Every structure is written in C-alpha cells, then in structure tokens.
Amino acid sequence: MLNLILLQEGAQAAQGGASSWSFWIMMLLIFVVFYFFMIRPQTKKQKELQQQREAMKKGDKVVTAGGIYGIIKEVQEQAFLIEVSKDVVIKVDKGSVYAHAEDAAAVGDADKK
C-alpha cells in the first residue's frame, strides 16, 4: 500500500515537472511569435522612415503629422522650414514630417527600375 502511494506521488511530481517545462516552452513560443510578427516589422518600418527623413532635402514636397502639405525651404539639425503657402514658412520638427505621397511613389518607381 505504501509503495502504491509513493508511486502515485512520484508520478504527480514528474507530471508537475513536465508541465512547468511545457509552460516555459509555450512562453518562449509566444515571445518568438510577437517578435517576428509585431516587434521586428515595426523596427524595420521605423528605420526606413528615419532613412527617408535623413534623405529629405530642399525642394521636396512633404506632409506633416498634422496634415499640413508644403515644400522644404531649409533643412536644420532638428527641424525643417516648410513653405505652406506663398511667403508663409513654418518650422516643423523632423520627427513629424513625412514624404509627400507623389514623391514617395516616384521614389518607389525609380527603385523598381
């Protein structure tokens, strides 16, 4: 009888060890899925956006995060001076500026050739 009880306790302990390993394996798999489907694409997109901002120069058409369309008149260290209308120039942080859709399409077409 005592042997039977000890065998049952040993089997339960072995199952507990196996379940803890399976828990850690599942957590690792979840992390890998998050990395490849969420984190990695986002960092790749951020790098592309940063490279695009560094390549912007005077005369490029841009859109700000607030939806203001304009043309770059001057590139500064942390900002752009953008002409939004005749003789109306605003200073905008580089982090809130995106390439104009038409310019981005032209760049994409040039890369395909």
C-alpha positions as CSV (number, residue, x, y, z in Angstrom):
1,M,0.0,0.0,0.0
2,L,2.8,2.3,0.9
3,N,4.5,1.6,-2.4
4,L,1.4,2.4,-4.3
5,I,1.1,5.8,-2.6
6,L,4.8,6.6,-3.2
7,L,4.4,5.6,-6.9
8,Q,1.4,7.9,-7.3
9,E,3.2,10.8,-5.6
10,G,6.3,10.2,-7.8
11,A,4.1,10.2,-11.0
12,Q,2.4,13.5,-9.9
13,A,5.8,15.1,-9.3
14,A,7.0,14.0,-12.7
15,Q,3.9,15.5,-14.3
16,G,4.4,18.7,-12.4
17,G,8.0,19.0,-13.8
18,A,6.8,18.3,-17.3
19,S,4.1,20.9,-17.1
20,S,6.5,23.5,-15.9
21,W,8.7,22.8,-18.9
22,S,5.8,23.0,-21.3
23,F,4.8,26.3,-19.7
24,W,8.2,27.8,-20.4
25,I,8.3,26.4,-23.9
26,M,4.9,28.0,-24.6
27,M,6.0,31.3,-23.2
28,L,9.1,31.2,-25.4
29,L,7.0,30.4,-28.5
30,I,4.6,33.3,-27.7
31,F,7.6,35.7,-27.4
32,V,9.0,34.5,-30.7
33,V,5.7,35.0,-32.4
34,F,5.4,38.5,-31.0
35,Y,8.9,39.3,-32.1
36,F,8.6,38.2,-35.7
37,F,5.0,39.4,-36.3
38,M,5.0,42.7,-34.3
39,I,8.3,44.0,-33.0
40,R,10.6,43.2,-35.9
41,P,8.3,44.7,-38.7
42,Q,7.8,47.9,-36.6
43,T,11.5,48.5,-36.0
44,K,12.1,47.9,-39.7
45,K,9.4,50.4,-40.6
46,Q,11.0,52.9,-38.2
47,K,14.4,52.5,-39.7
48,E,13.0,53.1,-43.2
49,L,11.2,56.2,-42.0
50,Q,14.3,57.6,-40.4
51,Q,16.3,57.0,-43.6
52,Q,13.6,58.7,-45.6
53,R,13.8,61.8,-43.3
54,E,17.6,61.9,-43.5
55,A,17.4,61.9,-47.3
56,M,14.9,64.9,-47.4
57,K,16.4,68.0,-49.0
58,K,15.4,71.5,-50.0
59,G,12.5,71.5,-52.6
60,D,11.0,68.1,-51.5
61,K,7.2,68.0,-51.1
62,V,6.2,66.8,-47.6
63,V,3.3,66.3,-45.3
64,T,3.4,66.9,-41.6
65,A,1.8,64.6,-39.0
66,G,-0.8,67.3,-38.6
67,G,-1.8,67.1,-42.3
68,I,-0.1,70.3,-43.5
69,Y,1.3,70.0,-47.0
70,G,4.3,72.0,-48.0
71,I,7.7,72.3,-49.6
72,I,11.0,72.2,-47.7
73,K,12.8,75.5,-47.8
74,E,15.6,74.8,-45.4
75,V,16.9,71.8,-43.5
76,Q,18.1,72.4,-40.0
77,E,19.6,70.0,-37.5
78,Q,16.4,69.2,-35.6
79,A,13.7,70.8,-37.8
80,F,12.6,71.8,-41.3
81,L,11.5,75.2,-42.5
82,I,8.5,74.4,-44.7
83,E,6.7,76.8,-47.1
84,V,3.0,76.1,-46.8
85,S,1.8,79.0,-49.0
86,K,3.4,81.9,-50.8
87,D,5.6,83.7,-48.2
88,V,4.3,81.5,-45.3
89,V,7.1,79.5,-43.8
90,I,6.7,77.3,-40.7
91,K,9.3,75.5,-38.6
92,V,8.4,71.8,-38.0
93,D,10.3,69.1,-36.1
94,K,11.8,66.5,-38.3
95,G,10.0,63.7,-36.4
96,S,6.6,64.9,-37.6
97,V,7.4,65.2,-41.3
98,Y,6.7,62.5,-44.0
99,A,7.4,62.4,-47.7
100,H,4.6,63.5,-49.9
101,A,2.7,60.6,-51.4
102,E,3.5,61.6,-55.0
103,D,7.2,61.9,-54.2
104,A,7.2,58.6,-52.4
105,A,5.6,56.9,-55.4
106,A,8.2,58.4,-57.7
107,V,11.0,57.1,-55.5
108,G,9.3,53.7,-55.4
109,D,9.1,53.6,-59.2
110,A,12.7,54.6,-59.5
111,D,13.8,51.8,-57.2
112,K,11.9,49.2,-59.2
113,K,13.8,50.1,-62.4
